[in-house]
Amino acid sequence: MQCARQSKHLSTVLTPEEVQQVLKRLEGTHQLLAKLLYRAGLGVKERVLTLL
């Protein structure tokens, strides 16, 4: 059995100010969903799974 390889890439993390700038540009349902997912602390993989 082999161990999983570590990723060579670091996750992209936005500062709280950058997140607020992104959220301000969204409107309606898109803004609501983005705020809920951000505040719930879900990662990208979890977000994709919730949308499937």
FENTALIN-V586079 format. One record per residue. N is the residue number from 0. RES is the residue in one letter. PSI is psi in whole degrees, 0 to 359 (NA if undefined). Layout:
N,RES,PSI + N,RES,PSI
This chain:
0,M,136 + 1,Q,148 + 2,C,152 + 3,A,145 + 4,R,146 + 5,Q,143 + 6,S,143 + 7,K,353 + 8,H,142 + 9,L,149 + 10,S,146 + 11,T,124 + 12,V,131 + 13,L,148 + 14,T,160 + 15,P,325 + 16,E,319 + 17,E,321 + 18,V,316 + 19,Q,322 + 20,Q,318 + 21,V,313 + 22,L,325 + 23,K,332 + 24,R,342 + 25,L,158 + 26,E,157 + 27,G,226 + 28,T,322 + 29,H,318 + 30,Q,317 + 31,L,310 + 32,L,317 + 33,A,318 + 34,K,316 + 35,L,315 + 36,L,319 + 37,Y,313 + 38,R,336 + 39,A,347 + 40,G,24 + 41,L,142 + 42,G,175 + 43,V,317 + 44,K,318 + 45,E,323 + 46,R,316 + 47,V,319 + 48,L,326 + 49,T,336 + 50,L,347 + 51,L,NA
